[in-house]
Amino acid sequence: MRVVVLRRHALWRKHRLKPHRQSAFRLSRDPRFAAKVADVAGFFMDRPAARWC
């Protein structure tokens, strides 16, 4: 059980999540959750340059 807790905290640190600061936080049970979070976080951390027409 301790490994699960350490893994969860490692994911939170890696993606700079702070669930203790939310009034309600539920971690998804989706098996691909970590990959999805990485995709979304990566997009916001390294956005493509804005294109002006």
C-alpha positions as CSV (number, residue, x, y, z in Angstrom):
1,M,0.0,0.0,0.0
2,R,2.9,2.4,0.7
3,V,4.1,2.1,-2.9
4,V,0.8,3.3,-4.2
5,V,0.9,6.4,-1.9
6,L,4.5,7.2,-3.0
7,R,3.6,6.8,-6.7
8,R,0.5,9.0,-6.3
9,H,2.6,11.7,-4.6
10,A,5.3,11.4,-7.3
11,L,2.7,12.0,-10.0
12,W,1.4,15.0,-8.2
13,R,4.9,16.5,-7.8
14,K,5.8,15.7,-11.4
15,H,2.7,17.5,-12.8
16,R,2.6,20.2,-10.0
17,L,-0.8,19.2,-8.8
18,K,-2.0,20.4,-5.4
19,P,-5.1,18.5,-4.6
20,H,-4.9,19.5,-0.9
21,R,-5.7,23.1,-2.1
22,Q,-9.0,22.0,-3.8
23,S,-12.3,21.8,-2.0
24,A,-13.0,18.5,-3.8
25,F,-10.5,16.4,-5.7
26,R,-11.0,12.9,-7.1
27,L,-8.2,11.1,-8.8
28,S,-9.4,9.3,-11.9
29,R,-9.4,5.5,-12.0
30,D,-8.7,5.6,-15.7
31,P,-5.7,3.3,-16.4
32,R,-4.4,5.8,-19.0
33,F,-4.8,8.8,-16.6
34,A,-1.1,9.5,-16.2
35,A,-0.5,9.6,-19.9
36,K,-3.5,11.9,-20.5
37,V,-2.3,14.3,-17.7
38,A,1.2,14.3,-19.2
39,D,-0.3,15.2,-22.7
40,V,-2.4,18.0,-21.3
41,A,0.2,19.4,-19.0
42,G,2.8,19.2,-21.8
43,F,0.5,21.2,-24.0
44,F,0.1,24.0,-21.5
45,M,3.7,24.0,-20.4
46,D,5.1,24.2,-24.0
47,R,2.4,25.9,-26.1
48,P,2.9,26.4,-29.8
49,A,3.5,30.1,-30.8
50,A,0.3,32.0,-31.6
51,R,-0.4,32.5,-35.2
52,W,-1.8,35.8,-36.3
53,C,-3.5,36.2,-39.7
